[in-house]
């Protein structure tokens, strides 16, 4: 092949190198890199959305962003101080790669939690913490048992109240 026909290979165009470099960047930097081109967008988005923590202490992603990138989430943590509407939105989404789910629950979001658990058969780890009054029997609810029993890949289960 004549030299004029050779294509210049840039290291960051190779997915293996790009992903290795991206692993050292902050979320903020990854968001900036997402804007460079489609390939960089896909690599950065996969790292940004791989682990999602929804707490009142952090800026919440928009519902549109949750819908768009739910398929990339492998680990999801939802704190008890999150609005019940956000929990309902998450329960309606399909996190197709979800493996680990950590929930800090209240009585108000129990129904949504059952839906969220039972819809994700890919779960290998489930961590449930309940923060409610003693007369709210969350862990005694048969719907929770049914949701957990529907998880064929579950290896780790932690229940705390």
NORJO-V952674 format. One record per pair of residues at least 24 apart in sequence whose ideal C-beta (glycine too) atoms are under 8 Angstrom apart, sorted by sequence separation. I is the first residue (numbers start at 0). J is the second residue. D is the distance in Angstrom with one decimal. If there is no record, write none. Layout:
I,J,D
I,J,D
This chain:
14,38,7.4
18,42,5.7
22,46,6.9
44,68,6.2
48,72,5.5
49,73,5.3
50,74,4.2
51,75,5.2
52,76,4.4
53,77,4.9
54,78,4.2
65,89,7.0
69,93,6.3
70,94,7.2
72,96,6.6
73,97,6.5
74,98,6.7
75,99,7.2
76,100,7.9
77,101,7.4
79,103,4.0
83,107,5.1
87,111,4.8
90,114,4.2
97,121,5.6
98,122,6.4
99,123,6.9
100,124,7.2
102,126,7.1
104,128,6.7
105,129,7.8
17,42,5.2
21,46,5.5
49,74,7.0
51,76,7.2
53,78,6.6
55,80,4.3
69,94,5.1
70,95,5.0
71,96,6.7
72,97,5.9
73,98,5.1
74,99,4.3
75,100,5.4
76,101,4.3
77,102,5.2
78,103,4.9
79,104,6.1
83,108,5.0
86,111,4.7
90,115,4.2
93,118,6.9
94,119,5.9
96,121,6.6
97,122,6.2
98,123,4.9
99,124,4.3
100,125,5.4
101,126,4.2
102,127,5.4
103,128,4.7
104,129,4.8
105,130,5.9
106,131,4.8
125,150,7.1
12,38,7.2
45,71,5.5
50,76,8.0
52,78,7.8
54,80,6.8
55,81,6.3
59,85,6.8
62,88,5.5
66,92,6.5
69,95,7.6
70,96,6.5
73,99,6.9
74,100,7.8
75,101,7.3
76,102,7.6
77,103,6.9
79,105,5.1
86,112,7.1
89,115,6.0
95,121,7.1
98,124,6.6
99,125,7.9
100,126,7.1
102,128,7.1
104,130,6.8
105,131,5.8
106,132,7.8
44,71,6.3
54,81,6.9
65,92,6.2
74,101,7.7
99,126,7.8
101,128,8.0
103,130,6.4
104,131,7.5
113,140,7.9
116,143,7.7
11,39,7.7
14,42,6.6
18,46,7.7
53,81,5.4
83,111,7.1
90,118,7.3
109,137,5.8
117,145,7.1
122,150,5.1
125,153,6.1
86,115,7.6
106,135,4.5
113,142,4.6
117,146,4.1
120,149,6.8
123,152,5.1
124,153,7.5
126,155,7.8
129,158,7.9
131,160,7.6
113,143,6.2
116,146,4.0
120,150,6.1
122,152,6.4
123,153,6.3
124,154,6.6
125,155,7.1
126,156,7.9
127,157,7.0
129,159,7.1
130,160,7.7
106,137,6.6
109,140,7.0
112,143,7.8
116,147,6.6
119,150,7.7
120,151,6.0
121,152,6.2
122,153,5.7
123,154,5.0
124,155,4.2
125,156,5.3
126,157,4.3
127,158,5.3
128,159,4.5
129,160,4.2
53,85,6.3
110,142,7.9
113,145,7.7
114,146,8.0
117,149,4.9
120,152,6.7
123,155,6.9
124,156,7.9
125,157,7.3
127,159,7.1
128,160,7.2
104,137,6.5
113,146,4.7
116,149,7.8
117,150,7.9
126,159,7.9
109,143,7.9
112,146,7.9
116,150,7.2
53,89,7.3
79,128,7.7
79,130,5.1
